[in-house]
Amino acid sequence: MIAVRNASRWIQNGGRRIEILKGISLAIPTGQFVAIVGASGSGKSTLLGLLAGLDSPSEGEIWLDGVPIHNLAEAELAEVRGRKIGFVFQSYQLIQTLTALENVLLPYELNVEGNGLATARKLLEEVGLGERMDHYPVQLSGGEQQRVALARAFVVEPPIVMADEPTGNLDSENGRHVLNLLLERKRRAGTTLVLVTHDPEVASHADRRIVLKDGRVVEDSLPCTDSLRESAAAAGREQHG
């Protein structure tokens, strides 16, 4: 589902190059739950941003469900993101002038033809917000806002869900609720789940744990082989001619 080959990310600060990620290579098969962990500044969120197509590598390749997103134009990249990825932010990123229902519908309206109203309503019911659909974010607690964000991530039924510290701003009870919703989605839909977290309890539920330090992978509980990466890349080349 996701393949990364020798991806690096750096920024220029005058004459100095600041390296954030250094030669990352990995492959994530369909349906796997991966927790990316490491100290602050290790490059976790940067790596997640590259996997989601929110940023581009300075060098290297990233393949997403057979699509080489490292060399796509922005319009093509936005279309891939909209159809293949549901993204959950730590800070919820809800639009304050839209109701819970309208926030959930937004990705559907931007990326999918048809009417997603029934799907959005069903998802809000599933996350326990059936009575709060017409409420605005300011009228919701942090846990409720994050559940709206989860429903929004699920609404186009993407094959991949990515989350950046989705429980980081929540108390333990709401954090467990959010994690359970993510795990249930993975179980029911076979979703590939990639999650950045500082929380050892959250990471303990993952199928695989990738540890970053100073921009490099220093531990991988299920390291992929070169042949698996080659297979993923080859599948992408065959699919897209």
N, C-alpha and C positions, 0 to 999 in steps of 0.2 A: 504493500500500500504506500509506503514511504521509503525512499532510498536516498541516501546522502553520500556523496563521494568527494572526499578531500576538500570539504567546504571550510573556508576561512572568512573572517570578517574583521576588517580594520577600519579605522578612521584616521584621517590626516589632521594633525594639529600643528600648523606651520610646517616646519621641516621634520617634524617627528611623527612617526607612524605608531598609533596605539592599536595593538592587536587584542581583539576581544575573543575571537574564536580561532583556533589553530589546527587546521587539517582534520576536521571531524568527518568520520566515515561510519555509517551505520545503516541498517535496514530494519524496518518495522513491518511485520506481516499483518495482513488483514485480521481484525478482531483482537489484536493484542492491546493490553493496558500497560502503558509505559509511564513510569514516574521519573522525571528528570530532577535530580537533587544536587545540592552543592551549596557552598557558602555564598553569601552576598558578593556580587562581583565576579562570580565564576563563569558567567556567560549563559546561564540557564534561560533567561527571558529572551536574550538575543537569539539563541538557537531556536526557541519556540517560534519567534517571529520569522525566522528564515523558513522553518518548516511550513508555516501558515501562509507564506508568500506576502507577509506584511513588510518584509525587508528582503534585500537581495544580497547574496554572498559576494564578497570582493573577488573571490575565485572559487572554483569548484562547481559541483553539480548537485541539484536537488530535483528529485522526481516525485511527483505526487499522483498516485493512482495511474501511473503510466505516462504522465505528462511532465516534460522537462520545464519546470517553472522558473528555473534560473535564467532563462533567456527569452521569456515571454514579454511582449509589450504590455503596458499597464492595463489597457482595456481587456486584453485576453486574460491577464492574471486576475483581474477583478472578477471575471466571469467564472474562472476556475474556483476561486475562493468562495464565491457566492453559492456555487452548486455542490462543492465537495467538502467544505469545512464549516463546522459550527464552532465559534470561538467564544469562550467565557473569560471575562476579565475580572481581576480581583476587585476593581472599583466599580463593577456592574456595567458602567457605560450605557445607562438607559437615557433616552431622550426625555427631558423633564416635561416637555409640553405635550407628550403623548401618554395616553392611558396604558395600563399594563397590556391590554389586548392589542392596542396599536403598536406598542413596542415589539411584541411577539410577531406581529404580522409583517413588520418592516422588511426582514430579509426575503420573505416570500414575495412581497410586492416588487422588490428590486430585482429578483433573480429567477422567478418561476412564473410561468403563465398559469392563469386560472385563478380560482378563488380559494384562498387558504383559511378562510374564516372558521370553518368547522374544525380544521386541524388545530388552529391556534386555541380555540375554546377548549378542545379536548385536552391539549397539553397543559393549559392552565388548571384544568380540573385535576389532572394527574399530579401536578406539583402542589396541590392543596390550595389553590387560589381561585377556585370557581366563584367565590363571592367577592373577589377583589378585582375583577376584570376591568371595571370602569374607574378604578382608582389611579391616581397619578403617582409617580415615584416618591414624591415628597410625603405622600400619605401612607407609604409602606415602610416597614422595618427593613433593616439591612438584610436579614435572612429572606424576607419576602422579595426584596429587589433582586437578590441573587437567584431566587427560584424563577422569577420572570426572565432573567438573563439566560437561565438554563432552557426554559421553554423556547426562547428566541433562537438559541443555538440548535435546538432540535427541529424547528418548524419545517425546514426544507428537507428533512430526513437525510442529512449529509452522511456519507460513509465514514467521515473522520470528525471527531470532536476534540478540540484542543482547549486547554484551560490553564491560565496563568494565576497560580495561587488562588483558586476559587473559594477556598475556605479561610483565606488569610485575614479577612476583615470580620469574621463571624465568631460568635462564641461556640463552645464545644458542641452544644446540642444542635445548633443550626448547621455547624460544619459537618456533623455526622449525617444530617438530613440531606444536605447537598451532595455529599459523597455517595450516599445510598441511591440518590436519584441518578447520578452518573453511572453507577454500577448497574442499576436496573436497566438503564438505556442500553448499555453495552450488552447485557445478557439477552435482552429481547430483540435488539436490532442487529447484533453482531458488529456494533460500531467499534472502530479503531479509536482508542482513547489515549491521548498524550497530554500529560499533566505535569506542570512545574509546581513543586511544593517544598516548603521547609518543614512540613509536619511529618514526623516519622510514622505516625498512625495512618495517615493518608497513604504514604508511600508503601506501607506494609501490605496494602490491599492490591498492589500492582502485580501483574505477571512478571514484570521486568523493571529493574532499577538501573538507571544510567547516572553515574556520578561525574560531575564536571569539577575541575580544579584548574584555575588559571587558563581557561579557554580550551582545555583538552579533556577528553574522556579518560578518566583514571580508573573507572570500574564499570563493568557492564555485566549484569547478572545473566544475560543471554547474548553474548557477543556474536555478531553475525560474521559469516565468512565472506571472503572475496567472491566466492561462487554465488552466494545468495545475492550480493549486491549486483553482480554481473547479470544474474537472472532477472532481477527487477528492472535494470536498465534495458536489457534486451527486450523484455516484454513491452516496455514503453516504446522502444524503437519500432517493434513489429506492429503495435497498435496504431501508431501514428505515421507509419510509412517511412 
